């Protein structure tokens, strides 16, 4: 048992890291349950396409509205305490939802309001929790640390959570949300076990949140490697989301796989990520970081082309498996590279800028994908994604060497008098 624990959560990363992973994993299980239960609850209250799509938008909108402020606040207060408070706020909102379901007062307005408020709480929780890893783990181990977090996200959020949520929803409408409350509560308890210096990481006296946000944005814009990485993430999220937005139609109309086929496509991506998890540390030690980044983005280009030209289900499943594998590596690597470069007192603000870019790119890409598919057909977003991502990769190809070692370049620039 100790050997298994050491393999999954190495002792060198510390006890605090193990509590962080435990909190993240149990919270991801709760979020995964909600991935299935949330849409099912919406569908039980309305079949209006506008309201159904509005439910998806309301879950992403909080990042665009409050993301930058949440990042600034995470740099001003006790980060661990902010995570716990945000989780407790989410629990309170979910408890009210359960009460309306049990009493029969629930309606689509209540559901939409709940999704938005839970999303707001998650923005503050995620902004603060995302800054804890560099406070617990050395820079050299950040990649390994994030790989373990991603393992929990893939297995519990994407693979296990959804079927459990659907099963619990069949037992009772309020049951999955009660389970989510339990997961969030346990996650908060485990978070409280982490030992960190009390208080904020910087002296915020005499400063203002807006000024803090400006300071974080200026820092990012003033460091070319970190700035370019942010632009890469934003741009590739547009091309990816444009294709992902029509994936269900692609599986039905092009691949003729049916509803089950669409589920298999998403599962194949999760399995691909799961298979890659144990090898991330090995890859980072033996393959130059710039090469890893180039391979991941090049595979993104190839994925778009593969989907654009194939009509064979098993080929599409193989592509999605590969997508999950390289997307996991890219997500882990890009986050580790960024956090190695960003000063501790700016982690919340710079991380928030990245998150806003991610969700902003997803919103833009989702809208673009719908328009392209409506005008030129379901495969059009994949063709545009192929051309767009290829051009973007060509533009940043040489810069990826600087991005991969942004930590070194930032230290050099900070050392200049």
C-alpha positions in Angstrom: 0.0 0.0 0.0 2.8 2.4 0.9 4.5 1.7 -2.5 1.3 2.5 -4.3 0.9 5.7 -2.3 4.5 6.6 -3.0 4.0 6.0 -6.7 0.9 8.1 -7.0 1.8 10.8 -4.4 5.6 10.9 -3.9 6.6 11.7 -0.3 9.0 14.3 -1.6 6.1 16.5 -2.6 5.0 16.8 1.1 2.0 16.0 3.3 0.3 19.3 2.3 0.4 18.3 -1.3 -1.3 15.0 -0.5 -4.1 16.9 1.3 -4.4 19.2 -1.8 -4.7 16.3 -4.2 -7.3 14.6 -1.9 -9.4 17.8 -1.8 -9.1 18.3 -5.6 -10.0 14.7 -6.4 -13.1 14.6 -4.2 -14.2 18.0 -5.5 -13.7 16.8 -9.1 -16.0 13.8 -8.3 -18.7 16.1 -7.2 -18.3 18.4 -10.2 -18.4 15.3 -12.5 -21.7 14.2 -10.9 -23.0 17.7 -11.7 -21.9 17.4 -15.3 -24.6 14.9 -15.9 -27.2 16.0 -13.3 -27.1 19.7 -14.2 -28.2 19.3 -17.8 -30.7 16.6 -16.8 -32.3 18.9 -14.3 -32.5 21.7 -16.9 -34.1 19.3 -19.4 -36.6 18.3 -16.7 -37.8 21.9 -16.4 -37.7 23.0 -20.0 -37.1 21.9 -23.6 -36.7 25.4 -24.9 -33.4 25.4 -26.9 -32.6 29.0 -25.9 -33.0 28.2 -22.2 -30.9 25.0 -22.5 -28.1 26.9 -24.2 -28.4 29.7 -21.7 -27.7 27.2 -18.9 -24.4 26.4 -20.6 -23.5 30.1 -21.0 -24.4 30.9 -17.4 -21.8 28.4 -16.2 -19.0 30.1 -18.2 -20.1 33.7 -17.8 -18.8 34.1 -14.2 -15.2 33.7 -15.4 -15.6 36.5 -17.8 -17.4 38.7 -15.3 -15.5 38.0 -12.1 -12.3 36.1 -13.1 -9.9 39.1 -12.9 -11.3 40.3 -9.6 -11.2 36.8 -8.2 -7.5 36.5 -9.1 -6.7 39.9 -7.5 -8.5 38.9 -4.3 -6.6 35.6 -4.2 -3.4 37.6 -4.0 -4.8 39.9 -1.3 -6.2 37.4 1.3 -5.4 34.0 2.8 -5.7 31.8 -0.2 -6.6 28.6 1.6 -9.3 30.3 3.6 -10.8 31.8 0.3 -11.1 28.3 -1.1 -12.9 27.1 1.9 -15.2 30.0 2.1 -16.1 29.7 -1.6 -16.7 26.0 -1.2 -19.1 26.7 1.7 -20.9 29.3 -0.4 -21.3 26.7 -3.1 -22.7 24.2 -0.6 -25.2 26.8 0.6 -26.5 27.4 -2.9 -26.8 23.7 -3.7 -28.6 23.1 -0.4 -31.2 25.7 -1.4 -31.6 24.0 -4.7 -32.2 20.7 -3.0 -34.8 22.3 -0.8 -36.7 23.7 -3.7 -36.6 20.3 -5.4 -37.9 18.5 -2.4 -40.6 21.0 -1.7 -41.7 21.2 -5.4 -40.8 24.9 -5.8 -38.1 24.3 -8.3 -38.5 25.8 -11.8 -36.1 26.8 -14.6 -35.5 30.2 -13.1 -34.3 28.6 -9.9 -32.1 26.2 -11.8 -30.5 28.9 -14.0 -29.9 31.1 -11.0 -28.3 28.2 -9.1 -26.0 27.4 -12.1 -24.8 31.0 -12.2 -24.2 31.3 -8.5 -22.4 28.0 -8.3 -20.3 29.2 -11.2 -19.4 32.4 -9.3 -18.3 30.4 -6.3 -16.2 28.1 -8.4 -14.4 31.1 -10.0 -13.2 32.3 -6.5 -12.4 28.8 -5.4 -10.5 27.8 -8.5 -8.6 31.2 -8.6 -7.3 30.6 -5.1 -6.8 26.8 -5.3 -4.8 27.2 -8.5 -2.2 29.3 -6.5 -1.6 26.7 -3.8 0.5 24.2 -5.8 3.6 26.6 -6.0 3.3 27.2 -2.3 3.6 23.5 -1.5 5.8 22.0 -4.3 9.2 23.1 -5.7 9.4 24.4 -9.2 11.1 21.2 -10.5 8.2 19.1 -9.3 5.3 21.3 -10.5 4.8 19.2 -13.7 4.6 16.0 -11.6 2.3 17.7 -9.2 -0.2 18.9 -11.8 -0.1 15.5 -13.6 -1.5 13.9 -10.4 -4.3 16.6 -10.2 -5.1 15.9 -13.9 -5.4 12.2 -13.2 -8.1 12.9 -10.7 -9.9 15.3 -13.1 -9.9 12.7 -15.9 -10.9 9.7 -13.8 -13.3 11.3 -11.4 -14.7 14.3 -13.3 -14.8 13.1 -16.9 -15.1 9.3 -16.6 -16.7 8.3 -13.3 -18.7 11.4 -12.3 -21.1 11.7 -15.2 -22.5 8.1 -15.1 -22.8 8.3 -11.3 -24.6 11.6 -11.7 -27.0 10.2 -14.2 -27.7 7.1 -12.0 -28.3 9.3 -8.9 -30.6 11.5 -10.9 -32.7 8.5 -11.7 -33.1 7.8 -8.0 -34.2 11.3 -7.3 -33.8 14.8 -8.7 -32.2 16.1 -5.6 -29.9 13.1 -4.9 -27.0 14.0 -7.2 -26.8 17.5 -5.8 -26.9 16.2 -2.3 -23.9 14.0 -3.3 -22.2 17.1 -4.7 -22.7 18.9 -1.4 -21.1 15.9 0.4 -18.1 16.0 -2.0 -17.7 19.8 -1.6 -17.9 19.6 2.2 -15.3 16.8 2.3 -13.1 18.7 -0.1 -13.2 21.8 2.2 -12.3 19.6 5.2 -9.3 18.2 3.4 -8.3 21.7 2.3 -8.4 22.9 5.9 -5.7 20.2 6.8 -3.1 21.9 4.6 -0.6 23.8 6.6 0.4 27.1 5.1 1.5 30.4 6.5 -1.6 32.3 7.7 -2.6 35.5 5.9 -2.0 36.8 2.4 1.2 36.3 0.4 1.7 40.1 0.0 1.0 43.3 1.8 -2.1 44.8 0.1 -2.4 47.8 2.4 -2.9 51.0 0.5 -3.8 49.2 -2.7 -7.0 48.7 -4.6 -8.4 45.6 -6.4 -8.5 47.4 -9.7 -5.0 48.6 -9.4 -3.9 45.0 -8.5 -5.6 43.8 -11.7 -3.8 46.4 -13.8 -0.5 45.4 -12.1 -1.1 41.7 -13.0 -2.0 42.5 -16.6 1.1 44.8 -16.9 3.4 42.1 -15.6 2.1 39.6 -18.1 2.3 42.0 -21.0 5.8 43.0 -20.0 7.2 39.4 -20.2 7.2 38.1 -23.8 7.3 34.4 -23.1 4.4 34.4 -20.6 2.5 36.9 -22.8 2.9 34.7 -25.9 1.8 31.6 -24.0 -1.4 33.4 -23.0 -2.1 34.3 -26.6 -1.4 30.7 -27.8 -3.8 29.4 -25.2 -6.5 31.9 -26.1 -6.1 31.3 -29.9 -6.0 27.6 -29.8 -9.1 27.5 -27.5 -11.0 29.4 -30.2 -10.1 26.8 -32.9 -10.7 23.9 -30.5 -14.0 25.1 -29.2 -15.3 25.9 -32.7 -14.9 22.2 -33.6 -16.0 20.8 -30.2 -19.2 22.9 -30.4 -20.4 20.7 -33.3 -18.9 17.4 -32.3 -22.3 16.0 -31.4 -23.6 16.8 -34.8 -20.5 15.5 -36.4 -20.9 12.2 -34.6 -24.5 11.9 -35.7 -24.4 13.2 -39.3 -20.9 12.5 -40.5 -19.8 9.4 -38.6 -23.4 8.1 -38.1 -22.5 6.8 -34.7 -25.7 7.9 -32.9 -26.0 9.2 -29.3 -23.9 6.4 -27.9 -21.2 7.2 -30.4 -20.9 10.7 -29.2 -20.4 9.4 -25.6 -17.8 7.1 -26.9 -15.9 10.0 -28.5 -15.7 11.9 -25.3 -14.8 8.8 -23.3 -12.0 8.0 -25.8 -10.5 11.4 -25.1 -10.7 10.9 -21.3 -9.1 7.4 -21.7 -6.3 8.9 -23.8 -5.5 11.4 -21.0 -5.7 8.7 -18.4 -3.1 6.5 -20.3 -0.7 9.4 -20.5 -0.8 10.3 -16.8 1.8 7.9 -15.5 4.3 8.9 -18.2 4.3 12.7 -17.8 7.2 12.8 -15.4 9.2 10.6 -17.7 8.4 12.8 -20.7 9.4 16.0 -18.9 12.7 14.5 -17.8 13.7 13.1 -21.2 12.2 15.3 -23.8 13.0 19.0 -24.2 10.1 21.1 -23.0 10.0 23.1 -26.3 9.8 19.8 -28.3 6.9 18.6 -26.1 5.0 21.9 -26.7 5.6 21.8 -30.4 4.5 18.1 -30.7 1.3 18.8 -28.7 0.3 21.8 -30.8 1.3 20.0 -34.1 -1.0 17.1 -33.1 -3.7 19.6 -32.5 -3.4 20.7 -36.1 -3.4 17.1 -37.3 -6.5 16.3 -35.2 -8.5 19.0 -37.0 -7.4 17.7 -40.4 -8.2 14.1 -39.4 -11.8 15.0 -38.4 -12.3 17.1 -41.5 -11.5 14.2 -43.9 -12.6 11.0 -42.1 -16.0 9.4 -42.0 -14.9 6.2 -40.3 -16.0 5.9 -36.7 -13.0 3.9 -35.5 -10.6 6.4 -37.0 -12.4 9.2 -35.2 -12.2 7.3 -31.9 -8.5 6.9 -32.4 -8.1 10.6 -33.1 -10.0 11.4 -29.9 -7.8 9.0 -27.9 -4.8 10.8 -29.2 -6.4 14.2 -28.5 -6.9 13.2 -24.9 -3.3 12.0 -24.6 -1.6 15.1 -25.9 -4.1 17.6 -24.5 -3.3 16.2 -21.0 0.4 16.7 -21.6 -0.1 20.2 -23.0 -2.4 21.3 -20.1 0.0 20.0 -17.5 3.1 21.4 -19.2 1.7 24.8 -20.0 0.5 25.3 -16.4 3.8 24.2 -14.9 5.8 26.5 -17.2 3.6 29.5 -16.4 3.7 29.0 -12.6 7.4 28.5 -12.6 7.8 31.9 -14.2 5.2 34.0 -12.3 6.2 35.4 -8.9 4.3 34.0 -5.9 2.5 37.3 -5.2 1.1 37.5 -8.7 0.0 33.9 -9.2 -3.7 34.7 -8.6 -3.9 37.7 -11.0 -1.9 36.2 -13.8 -3.7 32.8 -13.5 -7.0 34.7 -13.7 -5.9 36.4 -16.9 -5.2 33.0 -18.3 -8.5 31.6 -17.2 -10.4 34.5 -18.7 -8.5 33.8 -21.9 -9.5 30.2 -21.8 -13.2 30.8 -21.2 -13.2 33.8 -23.6 -11.7 31.6 -26.3 -14.3 28.9 -25.6 -17.2 31.4 -25.9 -15.8 32.9 -29.1 -15.0 29.5 -30.6 -18.4 28.0 -29.7 -20.2 30.8 -31.4 -17.9 30.7 -34.4 -18.3 26.9 -34.8 -22.1 27.2 -34.9 -22.0 29.9 -37.6 -19.4 27.9 -39.7 -21.4 24.7 -39.5 -24.7 26.5 -40.4 -23.2 28.2 -43.5 -20.7 25.6 -44.9 -21.6 22.3 -43.2 -20.7 20.3 -40.1 -17.1 19.7 -41.2 -16.4 23.4 -41.8 -15.2 24.2 -38.2 -12.7 21.4 -38.5 -11.3 22.8 -41.8 -11.1 26.3 -40.3 -9.6 24.8 -37.1 -6.9 23.0 -39.2 -5.9 26.1 -41.2 -6.2 28.5 -38.3 -4.2 26.3 -35.8 -1.6 25.6 -38.5 -1.0 29.3 -39.2 -0.9 30.1 -35.5 1.6 27.3 -34.8 3.8 28.5 -37.7 3.8 32.0 -36.1 4.9 30.9 -32.7 7.0 27.9 -33.6 10.4 29.5 -32.8 8.9 31.4 -29.8 8.0 28.1 -28.1 11.7 27.6 -27.1 11.5 30.8 -25.1 8.1 30.0 -23.7 9.3 26.6 -22.4 12.0 28.2 -20.4 10.1 31.4 -19.4 11.3 30.9 -15.8 14.9 31.5 -16.8 14.0 34.5 -19.0 11.9 36.1 -16.3 14.7 35.8 -13.8 17.1 37.4 -16.3 14.8 40.3 -17.0 14.1 40.8 -13.3 17.9 40.9 -12.6 18.4 43.8 -15.1 18.9 47.0 -13.1 
